[in-house]
């Protein structure tokens, strides 16, 4: 059976497809086993929260703040069989300018836990801890990216490929799209895995970021990587 992968903007109606991908890969994320978050004991709450956050990002597509691209599997011999198998979520600089002529600074989500979203019936283990984790991830963005490269970057919030479609080039397509659409800007991201892919595409490793919250036994270690157009 022949098939192709095609990249395109996400449709607002595809939240279920994004969640299917997200849930398939989430157990591979280091945060899944973070004892402070107690993720596995509160799976239903986290799943509801993640769905809410993805929905907010889809709404933000209208403002141009967020860019969500998907890779769609197309069964060439059966044109009725099409399925979204991967997606990438980028934060883009706002088009507006502030008084000093620089792009309006964006506050990166940086984490799946943004405390501005409040849903009824939540039983998160420690909301204040989540707020601290979010701050500890967001602050290094200024150190690693904004202070060095300005705040006109494309910032990668999430990149995920469904487990059934891994190692077929979907993630590479999504990264190459961002690089090709950089318009002279830099693309940046925090990663916990997949460093080989980003290096292959030309991202440079800029250092290790340790997310450390008081009371934790050990930090959550991620890497800061940047791709610069025209290098």
TORRO-796466 format. One line per 5 residues: number of its first residue (from 1); their letters; for each residue z, x, y of C-alpha. Coordinates in Angstrom, 1 decimal. Layout:
NUM> a> Z,X,Y  ...
This chain:
1> xxxxx> 0.0,0.0,0.0  -1.0,1.4,3.4  1.2,0.9,6.4  1.7,2.1,10.0  4.5,2.5,12.5
6> xxxxx> 4.0,1.3,16.0  6.2,1.8,19.1  6.6,-0.9,21.7  9.2,-2.4,24.1  11.9,-4.5,22.5
11> xxxxx> 11.7,-8.3,22.7  14.7,-10.2,24.1  14.7,-12.3,20.9  15.2,-9.2,18.6  19.0,-8.8,18.9
16> xxxxx> 19.3,-9.6,15.1  16.9,-6.8,14.2  18.8,-4.3,16.4  22.1,-5.3,14.8  20.7,-5.0,11.3
21> xxxxx> 19.7,-1.4,12.1  22.9,-0.6,13.8  25.1,-1.9,11.0  23.1,0.1,8.4  23.7,3.4,10.1
26> xxxxx> 27.1,2.9,11.8  29.1,4.2,8.8  27.3,7.6,9.3  28.8,7.9,12.8  31.9,10.0,13.3
31> xxxxx> 33.6,7.2,15.2  33.5,5.1,12.1  36.3,7.2,10.5  38.3,7.8,13.7  41.9,6.9,12.8
36> xxxxx> 42.7,6.1,16.4  40.1,3.4,16.5  41.1,2.0,13.1  37.5,0.8,12.8  37.4,-0.1,9.1
41> xxxxx> 40.4,-2.4,9.5  38.7,-4.3,12.4  35.1,-4.4,11.3  34.4,-8.0,12.3  35.8,-7.4,15.8
46> xxxxx> 33.7,-4.2,16.3  30.6,-5.9,15.0  31.0,-8.8,17.4  31.6,-6.3,20.2  28.6,-4.2,19.4
51> xxxxx> 26.4,-7.3,19.3  27.7,-8.3,22.8  27.0,-4.8,24.2  23.5,-4.8,22.8  22.9,-8.2,24.2
56> xxxxx> 24.0,-6.9,27.7  21.6,-4.0,27.4  18.8,-6.4,26.7  19.7,-8.4,29.7  19.7,-5.2,31.8
61> xxxxx> 16.1,-4.6,30.8  15.2,-7.0,33.7  16.8,-4.6,36.3  15.0,-1.6,34.9  18.4,0.1,34.4
66> xxxxx> 18.0,0.1,30.6  15.0,0.9,28.5  14.9,-0.2,24.9  12.0,0.8,22.6  11.5,-0.1,19.0
71> xxxxx> 9.4,1.2,16.1  7.8,-1.6,14.1  6.8,-1.3,10.5  3.4,-2.9,10.0  2.1,-3.5,6.4
76> xxxxx> -1.6,-2.9,7.1  -2.7,-4.8,4.0  -0.4,-7.7,4.9  -0.5,-8.3,8.6  2.2,-11.0,8.3
81> xxxxx> 4.8,-8.4,7.2  6.2,-6.7,10.3  9.7,-5.4,10.7  11.6,-3.5,13.4  13.0,-0.4,11.7
86> xxxxx> 14.3,1.8,14.6  15.3,1.6,18.2  16.3,3.8,21.1  18.3,2.8,24.1  18.0,4.8,27.3
91> xxxxx> 19.7,4.5,30.7  17.2,5.2,33.5  18.0,6.1,37.1  18.0,3.1,39.4  15.0,2.9,41.7
96> xxxxx> 17.3,2.4,44.8  18.3,5.4,46.9  21.7,6.0,48.5  22.3,7.3,52.0  21.8,11.0,51.3
101> xxxxx> 18.4,10.4,49.6  19.6,11.0,46.0  19.2,8.5,43.3  22.0,6.0,42.9  24.4,7.5,40.4
106> xxxxx> 24.8,5.7,37.1  28.0,5.5,35.2  27.1,6.1,31.6  28.5,3.9,28.9  28.7,6.9,26.7
111> xxxxx> 30.5,5.0,24.0  30.4,1.7,22.1  33.6,0.7,23.8  33.2,-0.5,27.4  36.3,-2.4,28.4
116> xxxxx> 34.4,-4.5,31.0  33.3,-6.7,28.1  36.0,-9.2,27.1  35.5,-11.6,24.2  38.1,-14.1,23.1
121> xxxxx> 40.0,-13.7,19.9  39.7,-9.9,19.7  42.2,-7.9,17.7  41.3,-4.4,18.7  44.0,-2.0,17.6
126> xxxxx> 44.6,-0.3,20.9  42.6,-1.5,24.0  44.2,1.2,26.3  43.2,3.9,23.8  39.6,2.7,23.9
131> xxxxx> 39.6,2.8,27.6  40.9,6.4,27.5  38.3,7.3,25.0  35.5,5.9,27.1  36.7,7.9,30.1
136> xxxxx> 37.0,11.1,28.1  33.4,10.7,27.1  32.0,9.6,30.5  33.6,12.4,32.5  31.8,15.3,30.7
141> xxxxx> 28.5,13.7,31.6  29.2,14.9,35.2  30.1,18.4,33.9  27.2,18.8,31.5  24.4,16.9,33.2
146> xxxxx> 24.9,15.5,36.7  26.4,18.5,38.3  23.7,20.8,36.8  20.6,18.7,36.8  21.3,15.9,39.3
151> xxxxx> 21.5,12.2,38.4  17.9,11.3,37.8  18.0,11.8,34.1  17.0,9.6,31.3  20.2,9.3,29.3
156> xxxxx> 20.1,8.5,25.6  22.8,6.0,24.7  21.7,5.1,21.2  19.1,6.1,18.7  19.1,4.5,15.2
161> xxxxx> 16.7,4.2,12.2  17.4,1.7,9.4  18.5,3.6,6.3  15.6,2.2,4.3  13.1,3.8,6.8
166> xxxxx> 14.7,7.2,7.4  12.7,10.5,7.3  9.4,8.7,8.1  9.1,9.8,11.7  10.4,6.8,13.5
171> xxxxx> 13.1,8.6,15.5  10.7,11.3,16.4  8.3,8.7,17.8  11.1,7.3,20.0  12.1,10.7,21.4
176> xxxxx> 8.5,11.7,22.0  7.9,8.5,23.9  10.9,9.3,26.2  9.7,12.8,26.8  6.1,11.6,27.6
181> xxxxx> 7.5,9.1,30.1  9.9,11.4,31.8  7.9,11.5,35.0  9.3,14.9,35.9  12.9,13.9,35.1
186> xxxxx> 15.1,15.4,32.5  16.2,13.6,29.3  19.8,14.1,28.2  22.0,13.0,25.3  25.2,13.4,23.5
191> xxxxx> 24.7,13.7,19.7  27.0,13.9,16.7  24.2,14.5,14.2  20.4,15.0,14.2  20.5,18.2,16.2
196> xxxxx> 17.5,19.6,14.2  15.3,16.7,15.4  16.1,17.1,19.0  15.6,20.9,18.9  12.2,20.4,17.3
201> xxxxx> 11.3,18.2,20.2  12.3,20.8,22.7  15.9,19.7,23.6  18.2,22.6,24.4  21.8,22.8,23.3
206> xxxxx> 24.0,23.0,26.4  27.4,23.1,24.7  30.0,21.3,22.8  31.9,18.3,24.2  35.3,17.5,22.9
211> xxxxx> 36.5,14.0,23.3  40.3,14.2,23.3  42.8,11.5,24.0  46.5,12.0,24.2  48.0,11.1,20.9
216> xxxxx> 45.0,12.0,18.8  45.4,14.6,16.1  42.0,16.1,16.6  39.1,15.8,19.0  35.8,14.0,18.4
221> xxxxx> 33.2,16.8,18.8  29.7,16.1,20.1  26.9,18.2,21.5  25.3,18.0,24.9  21.5,18.5,24.8
226> xxxxx> 18.8,18.4,27.6  15.0,18.3,27.6  13.4,19.6,30.8  9.8,18.7,31.6  7.5,21.6,32.4
231> x> 9.6,24.3,30.8
